[in-house]
C-alpha cells in the first residue's frame, strides 16, 4: 500500500511540475511580439544582444543591449530607436556606444556614424539638467571647442511645432558653428506645449519662453566651466525654435515674476531657473545687455499664426500679441538686436511674406535685419537626424548657410 501511495505521489509531482512548466511557457508565448528592424549601418556596425530572431520579432519587455562599433576614421553619432511620427520618423537617440532598449512597440534600431574629422575639434557635455518644472527634465548640451576660454556663446533652440524633438536635432548645426574655435554652442531643450509632455496641467507658450530664459540663466552661471563669456550671447533656432529665439532676443524686457495674464495688462515671462539669490528682475537687467543678436531660421513671428496654449478663461487672441516677436520689437536706439533670417524657397510651412513682414517690422524700428533666401531648400534644413535624407539636406543647405550665420555672429557678438 505504501508503495502505491509513493507511486501516486511521484506521478502527482510529475503532473504538477509539467503543468507548471507548461504554464510558464504558455505565459511566455502569450506575450505580444513586436517587429524590430535593424537598420543597415554605414561606416560601422551594430550588434544586438540577444540577437534579433530570424522572424524579426522580440517579445514585449525584452531588454536588448545595442552596441555600436565605428569603422576606423569614424566616430559614433548616436544609437537610436525610431517609430513613424507626425513628420516622418521620430528618433530617440543616445550618444553612448552601448545602450539598453526595452522592446514595447514595433521599432527600428540602428546607429549613425560620422567622420572623426567632423567632431575632433569639439568637446561635448551632454544632458546638463537646468530645471524640472514638470514630468520632463529640461536639459542642454554644451559644444566647447578644445581650449575654449571666454568665447561668445550661441544658444540653439530646436524646432518641432513646439511639441516635438529635443536638443539632439540641432547637433549638426552646433558642430558647424564651433568649427574654427570662435564660439561655444549650447543646444537647449524646453517643455512641449499643451499636454504633449504628459503633464496634467498644460504648458503655455509663456512657460516655454520662460524655459528658454531659464536655460540661458543656467548657461551664464556655468560660463567659465564651458569656456564662454556670459555677456556675449547670440540666439538661434529653427521653425518653432525660430519663434522662440526671436522672442527671447527681442522681449527680454518682459522677464519678470508678475505672471502672464494673471493681472490686468501684466504679461511677464518667469524664468524656469534662476541662480541662487538672483531675482527675475536682476536677470532681466543682465540679459538686456548680454543677448546681443539672433538668427531665427524659418520661424513664426506674427501673432496671427501663434498659439498661446493657455487654458485661462480670460485668454483671448490679444494674448497672442504678448508672445509675438513681431509685435514687440524694441527701438534700435534703445536696444539694438541685429537679426539674421533665412528661409528655403521650397519651404512648405513658412512663406516668404511671413519672413518679409518680420524683416520690415524690424527695419521700421531701426533694427538691422538680413534676410537670405536659400534656393531649393525645404523646411528644417538645419536639422540633423540619423536618416540619409535629413543628413543630405543638412550638408547641401545647412553647412553653407551655417557658415553665413557664423559670419553674422562674428560681426555682432
C-alpha distance (Angstrom), angle and dihedral (degrees) to the residues before:
residue distance angle dihedral
X1 . . .
X2 3.75 . .
X3 3.80 89.7 .
X4 3.80 91.5 53.8
X5 3.79 91.3 50.0
X6 3.77 90.3 49.0
X7 3.79 91.3 51.5
X8 3.82 91.0 47.8
X9 3.81 90.3 50.0
X10 3.80 90.6 49.9
X11 3.81 91.4 49.7
X12 3.82 91.0 48.7
X13 3.77 90.8 51.4
X14 3.80 91.5 50.7
X15 3.81 91.2 48.6
X16 3.82 91.2 48.6
X17 3.80 92.7 47.2
X18 3.82 92.1 47.8
X19 3.78 91.8 48.3
X20 3.78 90.7 48.9
X21 3.77 92.7 51.2
X22 3.79 92.3 44.6
X23 3.79 90.1 49.2
X24 3.79 92.3 51.1
X25 3.79 90.6 46.9
X26 3.80 91.0 48.2
X27 3.79 90.8 50.4
X28 3.80 90.4 51.4
X29 3.80 91.7 46.5
X30 3.80 90.6 49.6
X31 3.82 93.7 59.9
X32 3.81 112.0 109.8
X33 3.78 114.8 -101.7
X34 3.80 121.8 -135.5
X35 3.78 126.5 -157.4
X36 3.79 113.0 -123.8
X37 3.79 123.0 -170.6
X38 3.79 118.0 -159.8
X39 3.80 105.2 -146.9
X40 3.79 116.6 -135.7
X41 3.81 110.3 -101.3
X42 3.80 123.7 -133.2
X43 3.82 119.0 -153.3
X44 3.80 93.0 3.3
X45 3.77 144.8 26.4
X46 3.80 136.7 -104.5
X47 3.80 123.8 -143.4
X48 3.81 125.1 -162.7
X49 3.79 125.9 -159.6
X50 2.98 117.3 -136.3
X51 3.79 89.2 31.5
X52 3.78 118.1 -114.7
X53 3.83 108.1 -91.9
X54 3.78 117.0 -114.6
X55 3.81 90.8 -107.8
X56 3.83 89.9 55.6
X57 3.82 93.8 -120.3
X58 3.79 132.9 120.7
X59 3.79 124.3 -168.3
X60 3.78 115.3 -108.8
X61 3.79 111.9 -89.1
X62 3.80 94.7 27.1
X63 3.79 109.9 145.8
X64 3.77 109.4 -141.0
X65 3.80 121.5 -166.1
X66 3.80 109.6 -143.7
X67 3.79 117.6 -160.5
X68 3.79 124.2 -174.1
X69 3.80 122.5 -157.9
X70 3.83 117.2 -172.2
X71 3.78 122.6 -147.2
X72 3.80 118.8 -112.9
X73 3.80 110.2 -71.0
X74 3.79 93.3 23.5
X75 3.80 135.0 93.8
X76 3.78 133.7 -154.4
X77 3.79 114.6 -90.8
X78 3.82 95.5 179.9
X79 3.79 148.2 -45.3
X80 3.77 109.6 -125.0
X81 3.76 148.4 -178.3
X82 3.79 118.7 -153.4
X83 3.79 139.1 -165.6
X84 3.81 131.0 177.3
X85 3.80 110.3 -89.5
X86 3.77 144.1 171.6
X87 3.80 93.9 -68.2
X88 3.78 105.5 24.9
X89 3.78 123.1 -65.2
X90 3.79 117.9 -6.3
X91 3.80 113.5 -145.5
X92 3.79 131.7 -149.0
X93 3.79 103.3 -160.3
X94 3.80 135.6 -169.9
X95 3.79 124.8 -173.0
X96 3.81 97.1 -151.4
X97 3.83 120.6 102.3
X98 3.80 90.8 -122.4
X99 3.79 132.1 33.9
X100 3.80 138.0 164.1
X101 3.80 117.6 -124.1
X102 3.80 120.5 -164.6
X103 3.78 110.5 -148.2
X104 3.81 110.5 -128.7
X105 3.81 102.7 141.6
X106 3.79 142.6 9.6
X107 3.79 109.0 -66.9
X108 3.75 149.3 153.5
X109 3.80 119.0 -116.4
X110 3.76 124.4 -162.0
X111 3.77 149.2 125.3
X112 3.78 134.4 -116.7
X113 3.79 122.7 -145.0
X114 3.79 131.2 -164.9
X115 3.79 135.2 -165.8
X116 3.81 111.6 -90.1
X117 3.80 88.5 -130.3
X118 3.83 88.6 66.4
X119 3.79 94.2 57.8
X120 3.80 108.9 22.9
X121 3.82 92.3 93.3
X122 3.80 95.5 62.4
X123 3.80 140.8 59.7
X124 3.80 114.9 -146.5
X125 3.79 125.8 -153.8
X126 3.80 107.6 -165.9
X127 3.79 132.1 -153.9
X128 3.80 103.8 6.6
X129 3.81 103.3 -180.0
X130 3.80 113.5 -141.2
X131 3.82 101.6 169.6
X132 3.81 144.8 -9.0
X133 3.81 108.0 -154.6
X134 3.81 93.5 155.8
X135 3.79 139.9 0.9
X136 3.78 93.9 -48.1
X137 3.79 123.3 70.1
X138 3.81 108.8 -132.1
X139 3.78 114.4 -134.6
X140 3.77 146.4 161.1
X141 3.80 139.5 -154.6
X142 3.80 122.8 -128.3
X143 3.82 120.9 -144.7
X144 3.81 108.9 -167.0
X145 3.80 121.7 178.3
X146 3.77 109.8 -126.3
X147 3.79 109.2 -86.7
X148 3.81 93.0 15.3
X149 3.80 115.7 172.1
X150 3.82 128.6 166.7
X151 3.79 92.7 -15.8
X152 3.80 121.5 156.8
X153 3.81 113.8 -97.6
X154 3.79 126.0 -128.9
X155 3.81 113.8 -161.0
X156 3.81 115.4 -155.7
X157 3.82 121.0 -156.0
X158 3.80 114.6 -163.2
X159 3.79 127.1 -133.6
X160 3.78 133.2 -136.2
X161 3.78 107.2 135.2
X162 3.83 89.4 -71.2
X163 3.85 87.2 -76.2
X164 3.82 106.3 68.1
X165 3.80 143.6 52.3
X166 3.77 131.7 23.1
X167 3.79 138.2 -131.2
X168 3.84 92.0 -69.9
X169 3.81 92.2 76.2
X170 3.83 90.2 67.6
X171 3.81 98.8 52.7
X172 3.80 93.5 102.8
X173 3.80 91.0 57.7
X174 3.81 90.7 44.2
X175 3.80 91.0 54.6
X176 3.81 91.4 49.6
X177 3.80 94.5 48.5
X178 3.82 91.8 51.2
X179 3.80 93.7 52.6
X180 3.78 109.5 110.4
X181 3.79 92.3 30.4
X182 3.82 97.0 -103.7
X183 3.83 100.5 119.4
X184 3.77 142.7 35.5
X185 3.81 110.1 -141.9
X186 3.80 127.8 -154.0
X187 3.80 117.8 -168.4
X188 3.80 110.7 -159.6
X189 3.79 138.5 -161.0
X190 3.81 127.4 -150.2
X191 3.79 139.4 -175.6
X192 3.78 117.5 -72.1
X193 3.79 116.2 -116.0
X194 3.78 122.1 -100.9
X195 3.80 114.1 -2.9
X196 3.81 96.1 -37.4
X197 3.83 90.3 120.0
X198 3.80 91.4 53.3
X199 3.80 94.6 -107.5
X200 3.80 115.5 152.1
X201 3.78 91.0 -133.2
X202 3.78 115.2 51.0
X203 3.79 121.3 -115.1
X204 3.80 116.2 -120.8
X205 3.77 127.7 -146.4
X206 3.80 87.4 -108.2
X207 3.82 87.7 58.7
X208 3.80 91.2 53.6
X209 3.80 91.5 49.4
X210 3.81 88.4 49.6
X211 3.80 88.0 53.5
X212 3.80 90.8 55.4
X213 3.79 91.9 52.0
X214 3.81 90.7 45.2
X215 3.80 91.4 53.3
X216 3.81 91.0 49.3
X217 3.82 90.0 50.0
X218 3.81 90.3 52.5
X219 3.80 92.6 46.8
X220 3.81 91.4 50.7
X221 3.80 90.7 49.5
X222 3.84 90.2 55.7
X223 3.80 96.8 35.9
X224 3.80 96.0 120.4
X225 3.80 90.7 52.6
X226 3.82 90.6 53.8
X227 3.80 95.5 42.9
X228 3.78 95.3 -114.3
X229 3.79 138.2 125.9
X230 3.83 110.5 -116.3
X231 3.79 91.6 -152.6
X232 3.82 98.1 56.8
X233 3.78 108.3 64.4
X234 3.80 131.2 156.7
X235 3.79 125.7 -174.5
X236 3.78 131.0 -146.9
X237 3.77 136.6 165.0
X238 3.76 140.6 153.0
X239 3.80 131.6 -117.5
X240 3.83 105.6 -29.2
X241 3.80 85.3 9.6
X242 3.80 87.6 52.7
X243 3.78 88.3 60.3
X244 3.81 92.8 45.4
X245 3.81 94.4 46.9
X246 3.81 92.6 49.0
X247 3.81 90.4 46.3
X248 3.79 95.1 47.6
X249 3.80 92.0 47.7
X250 3.81 97.4 47.3
X251 3.81 103.4 32.4
X252 3.81 103.0 51.7
X253 3.81 88.5 124.0
X254 3.82 88.4 69.8
X255 3.82 94.8 62.7
X256 3.79 108.2 117.2
X257 3.78 148.0 114.9
X258 3.81 96.7 -109.4
X259 3.80 94.0 101.2
X260 3.79 131.1 -118.0
X261 3.77 108.8 -81.4
X262 3.80 93.7 -23.9
X263 3.79 90.0 118.9
X264 3.81 126.2 35.3
X265 3.79 109.9 -85.7
X266 3.82 95.2 -0.9
X267 3.80 115.9 118.6
X268 3.79 111.9 163.6
X269 3.79 134.7 158.8
X270 3.79 115.7 -129.6
X271 3.82 111.3 -152.5
X272 3.81 111.8 -122.2
X273 3.80 89.1 -137.2
X274 3.79 132.1 33.4
X275 3.80 126.0 176.8
X276 3.79 113.4 -110.5
X277 3.79 110.6 -77.5
X278 3.79 95.0 12.2
X279 3.81 121.9 119.0
X280 3.78 126.9 -149.0
X281 3.79 88.3 -112.6
X282 3.81 91.5 55.3
X283 3.80 91.7 49.5
X284 3.80 89.7 49.5
X285 3.79 90.9 53.6
X286 3.81 92.0 49.9
X287 3.80 96.1 45.4
X288 3.80 92.5 49.6
X289 3.80 86.9 73.1
X290 3.83 101.0 24.8
X291 3.83 98.6 57.9
X292 3.78 101.3 69.3
X293 3.82 108.0 164.4
X294 3.79 144.9 -1.9
X295 3.79 140.1 -151.0
X296 3.82 106.6 -160.5
X297 3.81 108.9 -175.6
X298 3.83 123.0 -148.4
X299 3.80 90.7 -27.8
X300 3.79 139.0 159.6
X301 3.79 110.8 -107.3
X302 3.82 112.0 160.1
X303 3.79 126.3 76.7
X304 3.79 94.6 -123.7
X305 3.82 92.8 71.5
X306 3.82 98.6 38.5
X307 3.80 132.1 93.9
X308 3.81 121.3 -147.7
X309 3.84 90.6 -159.7
X310 3.78 89.9 -150.4
X311 3.82 120.6 149.3
X312 3.80 91.2 -164.1
X313 3.82 108.8 126.2
X314 3.80 88.6 -135.0
X315 3.80 93.0 57.1
X316 3.79 114.7 112.5
X317 3.78 139.0 155.7
X318 3.81 91.5 -75.0
X319 3.81 87.4 68.6
X320 3.79 88.7 65.4
X321 3.79 89.6 68.5
X322 3.80 88.3 60.4
X323 3.83 90.4 62.8
X324 3.80 96.2 38.6
X325 3.81 117.1 104.0
X326 3.80 90.5 -161.8
X327 3.81 89.8 61.0
X328 3.81 94.9 45.8
X329 3.79 107.4 49.5
X330 3.81 113.4 144.6
X331 3.79 121.6 -135.4
X332 3.79 108.1 -95.4
X333 3.79 88.9 -132.0
X334 3.81 88.1 63.5
X335 3.81 99.1 36.6
X336 3.78 124.3 -3.9
X337 3.82 114.9 -152.7
X338 3.83 111.3 171.4
X339 3.83 115.4 -147.4
X340 3.82 129.1 -152.4
X341 3.82 111.7 -160.8
X342 3.81 128.1 -169.2
X343 3.79 132.4 -179.3
X344 3.79 132.8 173.3
X345 3.80 114.6 -123.6
X346 3.82 88.9 -132.4
X347 3.81 96.0 48.0
X348 3.80 108.8 145.1
X349 3.82 96.6 -160.9
X350 3.80 110.0 33.0
X351 3.79 121.1 53.5
X352 3.79 130.5 -147.3
X353 3.81 89.0 -117.8
X354 3.81 91.9 57.5
X355 3.80 92.1 55.3
X356 3.80 94.5 38.0
X357 3.80 90.8 52.9
X358 3.80 90.5 51.8
X359 3.79 91.0 48.8
X360 3.80 90.7 50.6
X361 3.81 91.5 48.9
X362 3.81 90.1 51.0
X363 3.79 92.6 49.6
X364 3.80 91.0 47.7
X365 3.80 86.6 62.6
X366 3.80 91.8 47.6
X367 3.80 93.8 -105.7
X368 3.79 121.7 147.0
X369 3.82 108.7 -113.2
X370 3.80 126.9 178.3
X371 3.79 118.5 -170.0
X372 3.81 119.1 -166.9
X373 3.79 122.2 -174.8
X374 3.80 114.6 -150.0
X375 3.79 107.8 -144.8
X376 3.80 113.0 -131.5
X377 3.80 96.9 0.1
X378 3.79 122.8 134.3
X379 3.81 127.2 -153.6
X380 3.83 121.0 -58.9
X381 3.81 98.7 18.5
X382 3.83 90.0 151.9
X383 3.83 90.4 62.7
X384 3.80 122.7 106.8
X385 3.80 121.1 -155.5
X386 3.81 133.3 154.4
X387 3.82 95.6 -101.7
X388 3.79 121.2 97.9
X389 3.81 95.6 -125.7
X390 3.82 93.5 57.2
X391 3.80 92.4 44.5
X392 3.81 92.5 48.6
X393 3.81 91.3 51.6
X394 3.79 90.3 48.7
X395 3.80 93.5 51.2
X396 3.81 92.8 44.7
X397 3.80 98.5 45.0
X398 3.81 110.4 3.0
X399 3.80 97.6 56.5
X400 3.85 98.8 51.8
X401 3.80 93.4 41.8
X402 3.80 91.7 45.8
X403 3.81 84.7 59.3
X404 3.81 89.8 54.0
X405 3.80 90.2 47.9
X406 3.79 89.7 50.4
X407 3.81 90.4 52.3
X408 3.82 89.1 52.2
X409 3.79 92.2 51.8
X410 3.80 91.4 46.5
X411 3.81 87.1 60.0
X412 3.79 97.5 43.8
X413 3.82 108.1 35.8
